[in-house]
Amino acid sequence: MDALDQEILSILQSDGRATMTDIASRVGLSLSACHRRFRDLESDGIIRGFGVDIDADLLGLQFEALVFVTMQAGDGSAVSAFEDAVARIPNVVHAHRLFGEPDYQLRVAARSKQHYQELYDQHLSLLPGVQRLTSTLVMKTIVDRHLPV
């Protein structure tokens, strides 16, 4: 990947709806050369797809918690069962497996404190293999950006 590929990625991260013609013009390539680079970035797995940046507050998901999970055991079957169960909870918007303790960090979006309590009681506390859950509430998001390229 060279500087032109990085510039293409940067444009796409800031404007996923940019046309190939616009991108080619901005990076100084012909349309066909730009399209070829784009296809290569896709086939190499660097570009995995496109999505929409949604404002959770405007959707009514104004309550956000970070949940730190410590597992009882770290064997493959426990990890797999836990990760599969987490992936099925729609309000878990990010889940990270961590080095050290705790074992996982989940970002959970909810409508309210009451809604979060329901999610906690009916889903999070029942996740397989969990020894301890610790929640902290998000006061304010300072940085929420794309990857540097």
RAPE-V24625 format. One record per backbone hydrogen bond with DSSP energy under -0.5 kcal/mol. CO is the residue of the C=O (numbers start at 1). NH is the residue of the N-H. E is the energy in kcal/mol with one decimal. If there is no record, write none. Layout:
[[CO	NH	E] [CO	NH	E]]
This chain:
[[2	6	-2.2] [3	7	-2.1] [4	8	-2.4] [5	9	-2.5] [6	10	-2.3] [7	11	-2.4] [8	12	-2.4] [9	13	-2.4] [10	14	-1.7] [11	15	-2.4] [15	18	-2.0] [19	23	-2.6] [20	24	-2.7] [21	25	-2.1] [22	26	-2.4] [23	27	-2.1] [24	28	-1.0] [24	29	-2.5] [30	34	-2.4] [31	35	-2.6] [32	36	-2.2] [33	37	-2.1] [34	38	-2.4] [35	39	-2.6] [36	40	-2.2] [37	41	-2.5] [38	42	-2.0] [39	43	-3.0] [40	44	-2.2] [41	46	-1.6] [41	47	-1.8] [42	45	-1.5] [46	48	-0.7] [52	54	-0.9] [54	56	-0.9] [55	59	-0.9] [56	61	-2.7] [57	60	-1.5] [60	62	-0.9] [62	64	-0.5] [63	110	-3.4] [64	138	-2.7] [65	67	-0.5] [65	108	-3.0] [66	68	-0.5] [66	136	-2.3] [67	69	-0.5] [67	106	-2.9] [68	134	-2.3] [69	71	-0.5] [69	103	-1.8] [69	104	-1.9] [70	131	-2.8] [70	132	-2.0] [75	79	-2.4] [76	80	-2.4] [77	81	-2.4] [78	82	-2.3] [79	83	-2.7] [80	84	-2.4] [81	85	-2.0] [82	86	-2.6] [83	87	-2.1] [84	88	-0.7] [85	88	-0.8] [86	89	-1.9] [88	90	-0.8] [89	92	-1.7] [91	93	-1.0] [91	109	-2.5] [94	107	-2.8] [96	105	-2.4] [103	98	-3.3] [104	69	-2.4] [105	96	-2.7] [106	67	-2.9] [106	108	-0.6] [107	93	-2.3] [107	94	-1.2] [108	65	-2.4] [110	63	-2.7] [112	116	-2.3] [113	117	-2.3] [114	118	-2.1] [115	119	-2.4] [116	120	-2.9] [117	121	-3.0] [118	122	-2.9] [119	123	-1.9] [119	124	-2.2] [120	125	-3.0] [123	126	-0.9] [124	127	-1.5] [127	130	-1.1] [129	72	-3.0] [132	70	-2.7] [134	68	-3.5] [136	66	-3.1] [137	139	-0.6] [140	142	-0.6]]
